[in-house]
Amino acid sequence: MSQQKTRDKKKKYLTEYDLLKMEIAKELGLWEQIEKEGWESLSNAACGRLGGIMGKRMREKRQKSK
């Protein structure tokens, strides 16, 4: 029941950060798993990979804007 409660939350507006995270998850082939089971279903390795790529892209974006 607790899983259903988390899925019934109001939809929030997606930030640029959220969109980047979703884009990278799709590139890594994790999006289907996330849609079915949620973000909490990802392994530590998958979360680390996703976070590492996000950090790299955000740094690159910051460098371009300077």
Phi, psi and omega in degrees: 000327181296327178295321181294323179298318181292329180279340181273001180298156178299146177289132178258161177288137181279132177271173177298323178297315179297317180296321178296316180298318180293319180299315181291321177299321177294318179297325181277356180078023182260351189296320180299317179296319181294318179296321182282316191243351179092168182297329183292348181278351182287145177286165178299322180296317180294319178297318179295318178297313180297314179296322179295318179292320178299314179300317180298314181293323179292322176296316179298319180295319178297320180295322181292327183282348180279000000 
